[in-house]
Amino acid sequence: MKLALLGVGQAGGKIVDRFLARDASAEGGGIIEDVLVINTAKTDLNGLRNVPDDRRLLIGETEVGGHGVGGDNELAAKIAEGELEEIQSALTPFAVHRIEAFLVVGALGGGTGSGVAPVLARHLQELYAEPVYGLGILPGSDEGGIYSLNAARSLQTLVDHVDNLLLFDNEAWRTTGESVDASFYDMNAELLKQLDPLFRAGEIEEGEQIAESVVDTSEIINTLSGGGVSTIGYAEDTSVETVESGSKGLLARFKSNDEPEIDSATATNRITSLIRQATRGRLTVPAEVASTERGLVVVAGPPSHLNRKGIEQGRRWLEAESGSMHIRGGDYPWSRDVVAVTVLLGGVTDVPRLDQLKAQAVEARRNLEDIRERHDESIDSLSTEELDSLL
């Protein structure tokens, strides 16, 4: 799937920046057609390494002077609304005829990410026919009440303005004992490892190995159709062995004399086991599999280790596990000595973390109201002379 990536805020910019680096070094050519990173903080934009200078957009200079919105997502949304013309000017060079989907990436707890992302997504949907997806990063419970409040507000609006919202939960993936920067760096790497095979599947260049059961762009779009939120599972086996025979193209499916014979039962069992691990293991946001509306299984690996029977058995297992009849599956051949499975669970409705975020947001709102009331009472209790001295 050919993507236009739009990073919003500090976290969104960093993820897009790393996605670009990964895409540039990936076999089979790139899937990122264009990119734009939007922020209210100039230092965050300056810290990017791979995003071209002309694809970085600073907004809100009049209001915040390039210093960010300080977690105020209402201010960020207001800034974005007021600078839609500037945002559209930055989008104009996009080669839309080559883009198959837009992906808006941002942390839903931060001020800029949670405030600008819904405005940007709505604008894209109004102008373009291509699907607009969101990739939202949920804050951990230790990041503060204002982050939970921002996320709860942003979720309600963003879901309405994207064709589907993929979620990644910092709470579920944060490593205990790591520094904040190191933890975020590792979580971003894990997220990209899971996203890459999903969006790259089906993007086979001329002369490359052909998948037995192709996962093309329409499969991804159909899985993400219907709106709502989605989660991703991933599992891999790094113990596979391959021989670099140099054979490519359609005939690569017929093993050369140099390629090891892979027992069909072994390949089938490996694939079905990985599909179960990916589904029942740590999802990008924990969710009940039985609440899945649609699903997609992508099995990536060396061609000799890909097995149609294993994919079909795993797909049927996921149908039974999820209760959904809309489960698709296919393979993506690559040269790495790894067999990896990505499971996309689309339209999940039972996501306990979202209920927890809403509860935290309610508590944060109450605390803010209490602070305001105490502040107002303190002001009211001051004498005229005391007020004059403060002013």
C-alpha positions, -999 to +999 in steps of 0.1 A: +000+000+000+014+034-010+011+058+019+013+095+026+025+098+062+015+129+082+031+132+116+016+155+142+033+167+174+066+154+189+057+117+190+040+117+156+071+134+140+095+109+156+075+079+144+073+093+108+110+101+109+119+065+118+094+051+094+111+070+066+145+056+076+131+021+077+114+025+044+145+037+026+165+006+036+137-019+030+139-045+003+114-042-025+114-004-027+096+022-006+059+024+002+060+060+015+050+083-014+051+115+006+054+129+041+045+160+061+052+167+098+033+194+116+042+209+150+038+239+172+072+235+187+102+244+165+128+224+185+108+192+178+109+198+141+146+207+142+153+173+159+141+152+129+168+135+108+150+120+078+121+143+071+131+169+044+132+205+056+104+215+032+081+187+046+082+202+081+055+227+089+055+250+120+021+263+129+009+287+157+039+310+156+016+340+164+000+323+193+029+303+209+060+316+192+072+281+182+074+269+218+045+244+217+010+245+233+020+231+267-004+202+266-034+224+256-051+205+229-080+229+226-055+257+217-037+233+193-070+226+175-078+263+173-044+270+158-049+242+132-083+255+122-069+289+117-040+277+096-058+252+073-048+272+043-011+269+052-016+232+059-033+227+025-004+246+008+020+221+023-002+192+010-005+205-025+028+190-038+016+155-028+014+131-058-021+120-048-025+099-080+001+075-065-012+076-029-035+048-018-041+060+018-032+088+042-019+078+076-021+105+103+002+097+132+002+114+166+003+109+204-033+113+217-021+125+251+001+154+239-013+188+232-004+192+195-009+156+186-044+153+202-055+187+191-043+189+155-048+153+144-086+154+143-086+187+124-061+174+099-080+141+094-113+159+088-096+182+063-081+152+044-114+134+042-132+165+029-106+170+001-095+135-010-112+102-020-085+080-006-090+065+028-076+084+058-064+063+087-052+073+121-024+059+142-029+070+177-005+065+206-023+062+240-005+076+270+006+055+300-012+059+333+020+075+348+021+103+322-004+124+341-041+132+342-040+159+316-026+133+291-055+110+298-080+139+295-064+149+261-066+113+249-102+108+258-112+141+241-092+134+210-104+098+206-140+108+205-133+133+177-106+115+158-126+083+154-153+103+136-129+117+111-108+087+100-118+055+082-101+036+110-080+043+140-051+020+148-040+022+184-008+016+202-009+017+240+022+030+259+007+015+291+009-020+277+044-017+261+064+005+285+094-015+299+098-012+336+131+003+347+139+020+314+143+057+311+114+076+294+135+083+262+148+047+259+114+033+265+097+055+239+125+046+214+120+009+219+082+011+217+085+031+184+108+004+170+083-023+180+054-005+165+072-001+132+083-037+131+046-046+132+033-020+108+059-026+081+048-061+069+012-051+071+014-021+047+043-036+026+024-068+018+014-069-019+040-043-029+061-066-050+084-050-075+091-065-110+115-094-107+107-101-071+093-133-056+055-136-060+032-144-031+011-176-033-018-159-017-015-122-024-024-096+001-031-065-019-042-030-010-079-038-013-076-065+014-061-039+038-088-013+029-116-038+033-103-049+067-101-013+079-135-003+065-164+003+087-146+027+111-139+022+147-106+012+163-082-016+155-053-034+171-023-054+158-006-086+170+028-098+159+049-129+163+081-142+146+104-172+144+140-164+139+152-200+138+145-206+101+173-215+077+175-204+041+200-207+012+207-177-010+201-193-044+196-159-061+164-172-078+136-146-082+103-140-099+075-165-105+098-195-108+111-189-073+082-209-061+098-240-076+128-249-054+162-251-069+187-279-061+204-256-037+173-248-016+166-270+014+135-292+013+110-278+039+087-303+054+052-292+047+039-302+081+067-283+098+059-251+077+022-255+084+026-259+121+050-230+124+026-207+106-005-217+126+014-215+158+027-180+150-009-168+141-021-180+175+008-163+193+002-130+174-035-131+183-033-142+219+000-124+227+006-087+234-015-066+210-007-030+202-037-021+224-052-050+245-087-060+232-110-089+233-105-109+201-141-120+201-152-084+196-134-082+162-155-071+132-129-079+105-094-094+104-063-098+082-034-122+086-001-115+068+026-142+069+060-129+059+091-151+053+114-168+029+094-184+000+103-220+009+089-215+044+055-200+033+027-225+032-008-219+018-022-247+040-008-231+072-022-197+063-056-211+055-057-232+087-046-201+107-072-180+090-100-205+099-088-206+135-090-168+137-125-169+123-135-193+151-117-173+177-131-139+167-166-151+156-161-130+124-166-144+089-146-115+075-111-128+080-086-125+052-051-139+049-021-141+026+017-142+025+045-117+018+078-133+006+111-117+017+147-127+019+152-123+057+158-155+077+126-148+097+090-160+095+068-133+109+030-130+113+011-098+116-026-100+126-048-070+121-080-070+142-103-044+127-132-027+144-127-042+179-153-030+203-142-044+236-111-024+245-107-022+283-079+004+281-103+029+265-127+025+294-098+031+318-088+062+299-123+076+301-124+070+338-090+087+343-102+116+321-133+121+343-111+121+374-087+146+358-115+169+348-129+168+384-094+177+397-091+206+373-125+219+383-116+216+420-084+236+414-102+263+396-128+266+424-102+268+450-084+294+429-115+315+425-123+313+462-088+325+470-092+354+447-126+363+462-112+363+497-085+389+489-091+425+498-090+453+472-056+463+485-042+428+482-056+424+446-040+457+436-007+445+450-009+413+429-017+434+398 
